């Protein structure tokens, strides 16, 4: 077995490191910051704790598999998973509210009928059946297998079975998420509900392909989960599993280059001039590798699919320390939806940020995140465009947008402003600093279709070099990062013939 150098300690990289160590390799992880987890961070102050990355976990089976394959202790012995119910409460622009039960299609249909009127639930339920078909068509090639050399077949056919829509003697089918909302759901509140799922994953609802329907389907089918102590506890558990498997971590070690020998990756160069030799290098996204392997073409036409390049949305997170205890019947997550016109015209348009953003309000009932029961820890999150020229570092810019988010969150927590002791505002500037992602962008998951996003292959054109994490196949999100680690480990151990777990 060989020596493996891993660049960065994000979730995908650590998932790969643990699996490779179990396979008998000597694995060393070089992380430029002083901690692990990538975007899975925690902010702490005055006894309050806040998740500043993902707040909930979907598809926990990905991490259950990681822990089964890398040790005797299963995931549930390392972290406490709590199924969130209701999965979410939604407040729409017209004041309508609805709470959706977790992992219950029938319960969701009934709740929507009661809140939005007869027929609304049936339309959403029928949409979920079509979304399931898209999921069944794409699950294996998009999530469980390395990116096919003939990946173009994933872009030749829209996997979502859109309903024919007749207008002006023409029959059309929805090819974008927005068209599904307008033509199939036929209710601005249901359309906003659909948009909200896309925004959670950092997907632009105005241009997302119809295949993005799999995102709400995943949550409805497999449920949403909270990790007691915060999602950061999941990162801690994966880190500790790596340590138990004798993975070495070197923090404060910025990788400045990939060493090549005889045409293949042979180690990494560090900022202090040191060289760590290795038989295999596991790297980060292509945008970072270009700077580490200058003058080399990392991907051929077969490896770099549409959507792999370009700027993706980022996020603004507002951490709120509140006086006063959490109400016993408070919902863990509330989504306050912006008016449809605001999303369509300004959310991802050129220049600026939305005047009225859609805001996710997370209120975990977790004593570990508050100093005592007379206080509450709340996180507000909004998806924002990146690369628009909006200067988050300009005086007052971040606070001005945070004020808009807090105003929206008042619909979820009345009296929020009066209860606020202090707040911490984190913008794409923080994301770029902590993860290195250009413009503070957050990677979306891979989506099939001609208008979809397919992230680069896990195997760049340099032998001995692999990539794991959200900027590589199968894309962003906690489950997708874990899947990327499994794919890279399989490719390293079994070679290019590896086709995913059976």
N, C-alpha and C positions, 0 to 999 in steps of 0.2 A: 504494500500500500504506500501511497505517496504523501507528500507535503502539500497542503492546500492553503493558499492565502485568500482571505475573504476581505473585500473592501467594504467597510461600513457594517454597522451593527443594527440595521433595520430588521423588521420582522421577517421578511423573506430571506435575508441573509442569514439570520440566526436559525431559521427553520432548516435551511440548507446545511449550515454548519453542524447542527446536532445530528442530522441524518448521515452526513458524511463521516462524522466521528464514529458513529455506531458501526459504519461499514469498515472501520479500521484505519482511516486516514488520520494524519496528524494535522489538525486544523488550527490556524491562527487568524483571528479577526482583528483588523486594523481600523479603528474608528477615530475620526478626526475630532469629535467632541468628547466630552468627559462622561458620557452615559450611553446607554443602549436604547433601542426601541424605535429609532427613526422619528416618525411623526407621532408615535404613541407616547405622548409626554404628559407630565403632571406639573401644575403650578401650585405651590404651597406658600401660605402666608398666614400668620396669626391663628394657627390651628385649623384653617380652611384648606381644603384640597380640591383641585379641579382637573378633570381630563381636558386637555387642550387639543387632542386629536379626536379619533372616533369615540363616541359615547356609548355605543351599543355594539353587540356582536351578532352577526348572522352566520349561518352555517357553522356552528361550533364543531361539527363533525370533522372539519379540516384539522383543527387543533387536537381533537380527541385522537385522530389517526397519528398525528405527530408524536403525541405522548405515548401511545401504544407502541409505536415503532422504535422509540428511542429509550425506553426504560420500563421498569416495573410499575411505577406509580402512574395511574391514569390521570387525565386532566383534572377530574373532579376532586382528586386528593391534593392537588396543588393550588387550585383556585376554587372559589365557590361561585357556581353559575346560578343565576336567578332568572327565570323566565318572566319577562315584563308583561303584565296584564292589567289594563288594556295595553296593547302594543303602542298606541299613540292616540292622542286627542287632537282634533283638527278644528281650528277656528278660521272660518272663511271670511272673505272681505265683506259679505253682506250680513255678518253676525251669526250665521248658522254655525252650530257646533255639532261634532259627532266624535264619539270615542269608539275605536275599533278594537275588538277582542284579538288576542294573540293566536295565530295559527288556526283560525276557524273561518273557512269561507262562508259557511252558513250563517255564522254569527255576524260577520262583516256585512253580508247582504241584508240581514234583518236590521242592523244598526243604521245602515245607509237609507233603507226604506223609511224607517221611522224618522230620521233627521231631515232627509232631503225630499221625501215624498215617494209615493208608490212608483215603482219602476226603476228608481235610481239604483237600488241594490241589485236588481236583476241585470241591469246594463253593466255594472261593475263586475258582477259574478260571471257574466258571459265573456267579458274582457279577460278575466283571469283564466278562463278555460283556454282562450286563444293564446294567452301568454304562456300557459303550461305547454302548449304545443311547440311554441318557439323555444322554450327551455329544453324540452325533450330533443329537439333537433340540434341544439347547439351545445348542450352541457359537456359532452365528451370532447369534441374537437376544440372547444374554447377554454375549457377549464382543466381537463384531466389528461390531455395529451400535449406534447411539444407542438409548436406551431408547424403545421404541415408545410413541406417545401412548395406544394401547390396551394398555398393559402388563398389564392384568388378564387377558389371554388367557394370559400366562405363569403365572398363578396358578390357572387353571381346571382344569388337568390335570397330575397328577403325571407327570413325564417318565420316572421310573424304573419299568420294567415288573416290578413285584413279583410273586413267585410266590404263588399262592393258598395260604392256610394254613387248615386245617380244625381247629376246636376247638369242642367242645360243640355239634355240629350246625350251627355257623356257619362260613362261609367269609370270611376276612379277608385283606387285603393290607397289607403293610408300608407305612406312610406316614412313618415316622421311621427314622433310622439305627439306633437302638436295636432297633427291631423287625426290621430286616434281620438284625442280629446274632443275635437270639434265634430267629427263625423260619426264616431261610434258611441262615445259617452254622452254627448249632446247636453251637457250641463256644465256651466263654467266652474261649478264647485267640484265636480268630478274631474274636470280637466286640471284644476288646481291641485287636487289630490294626487293625480298622476305626475304632474310637474314636480311636486314636492319630493317624491321618491327619487326622481332623477337628480334633483339638486343635492340631496343627501349624499349621493355618490359622486358629486362633482361633475355631473353631466348637464350640458346646456339643453334645457327642455325645448328650446326653439328650433334646434337643429339636430337633436338626437334622433337616430333611426328608430323605426317602429320596433326593432328588436330590443330596444331598451325596456320594453314591457316585461322582460325577465326580472328586472330589478324589484318592482313591487311583488311579483310572483314569488321570489325567493323569500321575502319577509312573510308573506301570507302563508306560504306552504311550510316553511321550516321554522318560523318564529323568530323573535328577537330576544336577545339575552343580555343581561347585565352581569358584569363580574364584580362581586362584592369587594369593596375597596377601590373600585374604579378600574377601567380598562388597562391602566398602567400595570395592574397586578398581573394581567396576562403576559405583558412584556417581561415582567420580573420572572414569572414562572418559566418562560421559554429561555431566558438568560441563565437561570439556575440549572435548567436541564442541560444546557450547553456546558456549563461548568462541571456538572456531574459526569459528563461524557468526555472530560479532559480537553475541551476546547479552550484555547488560550485567547484572552482578550487584551489588546493593547490600546488604551484610550489616550487621547491627545496625540494620536499618530496619524497625521494627514498623508495620504498616499498621493504622490505627485507624478507617478509614472508607472507603467507596466513594463517590466523587463522582458525582452524577447531574446531568444537564443535558438538558432537554427530554424527560424520561422515560426516558433510557437512561444506562447506565454511561459515565462520561466521565473516569475517572481514580481515583487513590487518595490518601487523606490519610495522612500519616505522623505518628508520635508527636511529632516535633519541630516539628509545625505546617506542614511543607512539603506542597505538593500536587504530585503528578506527574500531569499530564494525559495522557489516552490515549483512543484511539478504541474500544478493547476492553479489558476486564478479565478475566483468568483467575484465579479464586479457589480457595479451599479448600472444605472440607466445609460443609454447611448449618449445622451447629452454630456454626461460626466466622463465617460470613457474616451470621448474624442480628445479631451484635454490630456488624458493619460497616455494615449497612443497616437501622438501627432503624426500626420502624414500617412496614416494607414486608412484604407477603406474598411470600416468595421462590418458593414452589412452589404450583401449583394441584393439584387432585385428580389430574390426569392425570400429574403429575410426581413425586409423593411416594408411593411404593409401600409395602406392608406390610413391616415390618422395617427401614425406613429410619431410624426413630427408636429411642430407647432405648439402654441401656448394653450394650456388648459386652465380651467377656472381654479381659483384659490379659495381660501376661507378667512373670515374674520371671526374671532372667538372673543367673547366678553365674559370674564369671570366675575361673578357678583357675590360679595359677602353680604348676607342679609341679616338684620336683626329680626327676631321673632321666629318661632318654630314653624316647621313645615306642617300644613294641615294634614290630618290623618288620611283624608280621601284624595289628596293631591295625586295627579297623574305623573308618572316618570317623565314622559316626553309629550310636549304639546307643540304642534306646528301651527304657527300663525301665518296664514297665506296672504301674500300681497295680491292686490287686484290684478286680474289677468293682463290688462293693458300695460301695467307697470312692468311686469315681467317681460312681455313680448317686445316692448319698445326700448327698454333701457337696461335690462339686467346684463345682457351680453352684447349690447350695441357698442359702437366705437366711442371711446372717451367717457370717463366717469364711471360712477357706480349707481345702483338703483336708488331712487328717492325713497321708495317704500319696499324694502327687501322682505322676502320670505324668511322667517326666523324660526329656528328650532330651539325650543326651551327645554333643557334637561334639568330635572329636579330629583336627583337620586335620593332615596330614603336610606342613607348610609351614614351611620355615626362616625365612620372613619374619616369622613370628608368635612366634618364640622366640629367646632370646638366643644359644643354641648347642644342640648336639645332646644335651647333658647335662640339658636341661630340656624341659618340654612345656607347651603352652598348651591349655587345655580350657575349653569353655563348656557350662554346664548351663542348660537352659531348661524352664520349666514354665508352662502356661497356667493362669491363675487368674481368678476372677470379679472384676468391678469393680462398684463401687457397693454393696458389701455391708456397709459400715461397718467393715471391717477397716482399722485405722490403720497403714499401712505406715511412717509417720514416727514412730510411738511407739518409745521406747527398747527395743531388743531384738527388735522385731517382725520386721523384715526378716531379722535373723540367725537367729532361731528357725526361720523357714520355710526359709532357706538350709540349715540343719542337716538338715532333713528331706530336702531335695533331695540333699545330699551323701551321706546315708545310703543313699538309693535308688541313687545313682550308684556306690556301692561294688560293686554287682552287675555293673557294666560295667567298672570299673577297681579290682580288688582292691588294698587298701593305699592307697586314695586319700587318706584322712585323714593318714596318716603322710608322704605325699609332698608335701602341700600346704605351700608356702612362705607364701603369702598368698592372699586372695581379695577380690574386689570384688563387692558385691551390688547389683543394680539392679532396682528395683521399678516398679510403675505410676506412682509419684511422678516417677521420672526420665523415663518416657515422656511424661507430661503436660508436664513442663518443657521437653522437647526438641521435641515435636511439637505441643503445645497441645491434644491430644485429651482430652476430658473424662474424668476418672477414670483416665487412662492407658490407655484402651481401645485395642485394635488392631482395625482394620476387617477383617471377614471378607469373602470373595468373595461376589458375588451368586449366589443359588441360586433356581431356579424351583420353583414349586409353591405351593399354598395356604398352606403353613406356611413358606415360604421367606423369604429376605432379598433384596430388590431395592433397591439403593441409588438415591438420587435422580438424576433426569435431569441430564445435563451442561449443560442450558440452563435456568437459573432463569427466573422470570417477568419479570425485568428485561432488556430488550433490551441487547445489548452485553456481558452478563455471562455467563461460562461457568465451569464447575468441573471440575477435574481432580484425580486422586489417589484414594487408597483409600476416601474417604468419599463418593465419587460413583460412578456407573455406570462400569465393571462391578465395583467393589468393591476389596477389599484383596488384598495379595500382590504380589510384584514383577512378575509378568507382567501382572496386572490393572492395576497402576498404569501400566505402559507402554502398555497398550491404551487407557486413559483419555486419555493424552496424544495418541494417534493420533486418537481420536474427536473431541476438542476441536479439534485442528488442522483436521480435515476439516470440522467445523461452521463454524469461523471462515472458512475459505477458500472453501468451496463453498456455505455457507448451510444453511438448515433442510432442504433437499432431500437433503443428504448421507445416504447409507445404508450407509456403511462401505466398506472396500476390497473389491474384487471378486477 
